[in-house]
Amino acid sequence: MESFPTKRVQTVICEGATSPPSPVTSGVPQGSVLGPLLFLTYINDLPNGLTSTAKLFADDTLLYGVVVDDSDCDNLQDDLNKLEIWQHEWQMQLNSSKCNIICISNKRRPPQRTYFFCGSKLEQVDSASYLGITVNNKRNWSEHMSSISSKASRSLGLIKRNLWNCPRKVRETAYTSIVRPKLEYASVIVIVILVMTQIATISKTISTN
């Protein structure tokens, strides 16, 4: 196992010219079979010692918890500080510019706090995308639905413009492989929306009668 990530070099080839070999001192070979497994093994201890819950997926990290009062805010900031220490210990670099805070609450005045990570103030946003799903602080999926609808519409327009004279089978294949996955990804959200809408309609009818 040790021989796989160590003693590796990389070169750049441009217009037939090859650069001198440069040693690769960190990371795992991209595109390799063992690369993702070794990376996940390397970062597997990241959640250890955190008060908040940490969810890891590839190189994406989600940190969340229930914030009721100032002490919970302090705990969240402490966890961010622990992550900063962790990245230094393991010689990793978390991109603070891609980190933000979203507060999801039904309270008019939820606890407010300014959070910092790696010396930078984290931006508080109204919506954020995680693994292709848009979550907002209004506790609805309207932005996610608009996002996937827009992406699917653009892809469908691309197919119409470029494959309008192709056989039907080709256009169906393009739709199935390019457009439909955008609509079906996390489609359980759509089902939940429809069910909740129907329940709300039924409840309204019952209360009216």
N, C-alpha and C positions, 0 to 999 in steps of 0.2 A: 504493500500500500504506500509506503514512504517514497518509493521510486517514482510513483505516478505524478505527484505534484512538484517534486523537487528536481533540481538540475535541468530546468527547462529554459530554452532561449526563444526569442522571437525576432523575426526580420520583417522588413517592409520591401515589397517588390513594386516598382513603379516604372513603367515604360521600359521594361527589360533590365533595369538596374536594381540590384539587391543591396540593401543596407547591411552593415556589419551586424552580427548577432548581438542581441542585448539580453542579459539575463532577466528572467521573470522571477522576482523575489516574493511575490504574494499572489493570492488568488488561485483559481482552478482553471484548467483549460476549458474555454468556452466551446460549446458544441459537442463536448465529450459525453459519453454515457455515464461515467462516474461523477462528472462535475457537479450536477445538482445535488446528488446524494452527499458528497463531501461538503458542499457549502451548507446544506441543512444541518449536517452533523456538527459543523463548526459553530453555527449560531444557535444551536439547540438550547444552550443554557441561558440565553438572553432573558427569558421571563423569570428566572430564579431570583427570589428576594424582592420581587415587586409587589406592592400592595394592590395595584390595579391589575386588570386582566390584560394579557398580551396575546394577540393572535398573529401567528406567523404564516405567511404564504409566499414561498420563494423569497424574493428580496423585499417584499412588502411587510410592514409591521403596523399593526393596529393596537393602540393602547386605549382602554376605556374603563370607566368605573362609574358608580353612582355617587354623585356629588350633592350632599344635602346642606353642608355648612362649610365654614372656613377651614376646618380641620381636614375635610375631604379634599379641598383645594390644595392644602399643604401637602397632603399625601401624593397627589398627582404631580406636583412640582418635584417632590422628593424622588419619585419614580423617574422623571425626566433627567434628574441629576444622576441617578444610578445608571441610566442608559448612556449618559455621557462618559461616565467612568468606565463602563463596560467596553465602549468602542475604543477607548485609549488602551485598555488592558489587552484587547485582542487585535489591536492595530486595524480596526475597521473604521470606516468613515460614513456616518449616517448623514444624508443630505438634508440639512435643516431648512433649506429653501423650499423643499417639497413637503415640509411638515406644516400642519395647521390644526386649529382647534375648532370643534363644532359642539355647541351646547344644544342638546335636544331636551326640551322641557315643556310642560303644559302650564308652568307658573308664569305669572306676569313679570316677576322680578327674580329670576333664578340667580344663584350665587355667581358673582362676576369676579374674575381674577385674570391678571395678565401673567401668562406663562412664558418661560424662557428655556431655550435649548441651545447648547453650544454657544452661548453668548448672544444669541439672536432672539428677539421677541417673536413669538409665534402669532401668526395672523389668525384672528377669529373670523370664521366664514359662516355664511348662511347655508351653504351646501357644499358637499365634497363627494368625490368619486372614489370608491374603493372596490377593486377587482371588477371594474366595469359597471358597477351599480351606483347610481347617484342618490345620495341620502341628504335630506334637508332638515332644517330645524323646526319645520312645521308639522313633522310627523305624517307626511303624505308622500305619495310617489309620483306626483304630477311632473316634477322636473325629470325624473328618470324616464317616464313614459314619453315625454317630449323629446328627450335626448335620443332614445332608441328609434323613435319614429322618424326623427330627422336623419339619423345615420342610414336607416333602411331606405328612406326616400332618395337620398343622394346616390346610394348604390344602385337602386332600381333605375334612376335616371341615367346612370352611366351605362347600364345594360341596354336600355332602350336606344340610347344614342349610338352605341357602337355595335350592337348585335341585331339591329332592327331587320336586317336582310338575311340573317342566319336561319337555319332550320329551327323549327319549334323545339326540337329535342335539345339543341344547343342552348337556346334561351332558357328552357326549363332547368337544365343543369346549372347554368350560371345563377339563376334565381335561387335554386336549392342550396348551392354552395356559398353564395355571397350575401344574399338578402335575408333568407329565412333564418340563418343562425343568429343574426342581429336581433330578430324579433323573438326567437325562442329562448335566447339566453336569459336565465333567471325568470322564466315565464311564470313561475309560481307566484311572483309578485302581482302579475296581471290577474291571476285567478283570485288571489286574496282581495284585490280591489273590487272585482266584479261581485264576489260573495258579500263583502261588506256593504257594497252599494245596494244589493238586493235586500240584505238584512235591514238596512236603514229605511228602505222603501216600505218594507213590510211593517216595520215597527211604527213608522209614521202613519200608515194606514190603520193599524190597530189602535194607536193612541187617538186618531181622529174619530174613529167609530166608538 
